[in-house]
Amino acid sequence: MKEFETAKMDNFTKAITVILVIFLPSLALSSFFMEPAKPIVSVFLTLLLVGVIIFSYGFVPKRIAFSASHILITNFYGPVLIDLKEIKNLEKIDKTGFNLRTFGVGGLFGYFGYFNGGDIWYVTNIHKKVKITLNSGQIYMISPEKRDDFLNLTAQQMNSPV
């Protein structure tokens, strides 16, 4: 089974992540310094916002792998299998234009969830995106570190008999 590393975060994503990881808990803790102090609110908000950060980190793809017939994307919440026979088109996406986040994480550790209506994203670097379009019209967007190697192997696997 061939594996690919998930792409390292791009500079913009790193900046958003650092700012949010510092800012969110700081915002929650700030109510300790209000008059009158609100410790219950501070503790609740701190736990909630730290939970959001941890929950978001769980979406980062830990593994992109190939079997003879599938692409496997794994994050903390479970695996996603893409059948190679169902792939209609693969393309390298270099542009970083406007994308509408429908439901998911947009910047904290990457871009995960539903974008542009129904596209499913597992992207950690917006400059290394690969768009996988299935026969059904479903679109997956991922970002392997070695994007060209990933595209070449996928094309080979799609054209080889199982």
N, C-alpha and C positions, 0 to 999 in steps of 0.2 A: 504494500500500500504506500503510495507516494504522498508525502505531506508537504504543504507549503505554509510558511509563516504568514501570519496576518501582518499587513503593512504597518510600519511604525507610524505613529500619529504625525500628521503634518503640523507645521508651526502654528497655524491658526487654531487648530483643534487643541494643541498643547496649551496655548494661551487661554482659550475658553475654559479648559479643564482646570488649570491652575487657579484662575480667577474664581471659578465657582466653588472649588474645593476649599478655598480660603474664605470667600465671601459668605457662602450659605451658613456655615456654622457660626461665623462671626456675627452675622445678622441676628441669628437666634440668641446668641449669648448677650447681645447688646441690651436686652430687656432686663438683665441683672443690674444695669447701671441707670435705669430709669427711676424717677421718683414718682410714686412709690415703687420699690422693687417688685418685680413679678417673677419670683423663682419658679413657680409651677409652669408658667408660660414659657420661660427660658428653657427649662429642662425638656418640656414637651416639644417645642420647636427644634431644639438641638437634636433630639433623638429622631424626629421626623425628617429633618433635612440631611442628617448623616445617613439615615436609612435610604433616602432618595439617591444619595451618592453611591452607596453600596449596591442598591438595586440596579442602578444604571451601569455600574461596572460589570455586573453579571451578564449584560448583553454583548460585551466584547467577545468576538469570535476567538476561541483559544486554539482552534484547529481547523484547517481546510485540507481535506484529504481526498484521495481518489481510490476507489476500488475498481474492479473490472467494469462495473456498470453504473456507478454512482459517484457523484461529488458529495462529500460529507462536510457540513459546516457545523461545528460544535461550539456552543457557549455554555455558561453555567446552567441555563434553563433547559438544555437538551439538544439533541441533534436535529439537523435539517438535512434531508436527503433529496438530491436532485438527480433524477434518472437521466443518464447521458442520451438515451434514445429519445427523450422528450425535448431535448434542446434543439430549438429552431435556428437560433442565431447567437453568436458571441461577438462582442465588440469591446474594444479598448475605448474608454471614455476619458478624454483629457480635459474637456471643458469643466468649469466649476460654476456654471450659471445658477440661476434661481431654481430652487426645488421646494415644493410645498410639503411640509411635514404634516401628514394626516394624523398620525398617532405614533409616538415613539420619542427617542432621545435625539436631540439635534445639537451636538457639539460637545457634550460632556463625555469624554473618552472616545468619541466618534459619532457616527450617525447610524442609528439602529431603529428599525420599525418600519412603518408604512409611510411612504413618501409619494407625492404626485398621484394620490388616489389609492392605488393598490400595489405599487412597486414595493418589494420587500428589500430593505437595505441592511447589510452587515459591513459597514464601511468605517475604517479607522483612518484612512488617508484619502482625501477627496481628489488627490492628484494621481492616484493609482487605481482608479475604479475599473471594474470589468462588469459589463452588462450581459446578463444571461437571459435570453428570451426563450420561453418554452413554447411548444406547439399550441398550448391552451391560451397563450397571450400573457401569462403570468411573467413578471419581470423580477429577477433577483439582481441585486447590485452588491458586489463584494470587492475587497481590496487586498489581494495577496501581495506580499513584499516583492516577489519576482514575478511580476505581471506577465511579461512576455513568455517566460517558461511555462506559466500556468496556461496561457492561451494555446501554446504549441502542444502541450500534453493533452489538453482537453480536445483539441482538434484531432490529434492522433487517436485518442480513445474513442471518439465519436465515429471515426471511420474504420476502426478495426472490428472484425467480427468477434462476438463474445463466445 
